Amino acid sequence: MTTKNAAVILGCDHAAVQLKEEIKSWLLENGIPVEDVGTHGNGSVDYPDFAVTVAGKVSSGEFERGILLCGTGIGMSMAANRFENVRAALCSDVFCAAMSRKHNDANILVLGARVTGTGLALEIVKTWIETPFEGGRHQARIDKFNLLGKKCS
């Protein structure tokens, strides 16, 4: 990671608290600082509230990367991708996690706790954290993403 704040910001809804805690533990064990913005309990909450916090801080550049989790990951990815400079990727396998970084420079990983087991989720996180953006011809596409964000705002 290259920004001043190399921490990963994490957020989830009530459906994903346990998986978020597993991911947080893995990140910390591997020397990656974490800011956990919740939720922290099983009581029903609205996932967009946590997507706004995580995506807002990634969009502003305060954090280079974030991880969002909900039951399927669909709602979190839809909410996060409304933010300028955010490229949230819903990944359910290791290949997609690698490609989201290599070709799309994804800066938010989204996971579905009800559809992805803990072991696979940790492998996805590891791959996503360790895979660099290839740049080159892919940068032109990222530039187009950024222009779309400005046009649609």
N, C-alpha and C positions, 0 to 999 in steps of 0.2 A: 504494500500500500504506500501511496506517495504523498498524501496530504498530511497536514499537521495532526489532525485527529484520525489516527489509524484504527480507532475503535470501530466496531460494528454496532449499529443501533438495531435493537430487536423490538418487535411488537407483535402482539397476538390477541385474538379474542378468547373467549372462554373455552372454545373447543380445542384449543391448541396449547394450553398452559403447560401440560406435562412435556410435550415435545419441545417447546421453547426452552424449558429448563434443561433438558438433555443437550440441546444445541448450545446453550449458554455454557454449560459445564465443559463441553468439548472445546469450545472456543477458548475459554479461560485456561484449560489444561494445555492448550497449544500456544499460549502466550499472546492471545489476541484479546485486547481489552474489549469490554462490552458495556453498552448503555442499554439497560432493559427498561422500556417505557410501559411495560405491562401488556396486558392485564396480569394480575397475579392470583386470581381466584377463579372458581368455577361458576360464579354467578353470571348470568346473562349480561353481555355488553354488546355494543354496536361496533362491529369491526371497522367501519370507516373512521371512527375516532382515532384508532391506533394507526391506521394507514396514513391519515393526515399528519400525525406527529412524525412518523418515520420518513415518509416521502417528502414532507416539508423540509426536514433537516438534511436529507440527501439533495434535494432540489437546490437548496440555498448554498450547498457546498460545505456545510458544517461537518457532515460525515461523508466519507467517500463511498461507503457501502452500508446497506441495511438488509435485514431479513424480516419478512412478514409471514405470519402463519394464521390460518383459520381452518375451518373444517375441510374445505376443498381447495382453498387457495384462490378460487375464482374471484370472489368478492374483493379480497385484498389486492389482487393484481389489477382489477378494474379500477379501483379507487386510486391506487398508487400511480398508475399510468396517466392520470389526469394532470399530474404535476410536470411543469417544464423541467427539462434536463433529467427526468427520471426514465429509466429503462428497466421496468420490473418484469422479471421472467418467472412465470409459473413453471417449475420443473418437477417432473415426476420420475426422472431417471438421470443417471450419471452423464449419458451422452448429451442430453439437452442442457444440463448444467454447464458442461464444458463448452458447448457451442454458443450458449448465451453469453459467455465471457469472450471466447475467441473472436466471434464474428459480430456480436451485438454490444459488447462492452456493457453488459447488464450490470447495473449498480444496486439493484434490489433483487434478492432471491425471494421467491414466494413458494411456500410449501403448504400442502393440505394435510393436516394431521389425521384426518379420518380416512385418507386414501393412501398414505405413505407411512410405512412402518419405521420405527426408530432407527434400525440398522441402516436401511436404505437412505433415510433422511440424512444421517450423519455422513454417509459416503457422498451424497449430493453436495452437502455443505463443504466438505473437504475439497472436492473437485472444484466447486465454484470459487472457493477462497484461493486455491492454488493456481488456477488457470489464468494466464495473462491475456489481455486483449492483443490481437495480432496487428491491429492498425492497418496500414497499407490501404488496399482497395476497400477495406471495410470502413475506414474512417469517413469516406465520402457518404456512405449510407448513414452513419451516425450524424454527420452534418445535416443531412436531409431530415432526420428525426428532429433535430433541434429546430430547424426551420418550421417544421409542422407544428411544433409546440408553440412557437411564436404566432403563427397564422391562426391557430385555433383558440388562442387565449382571448 
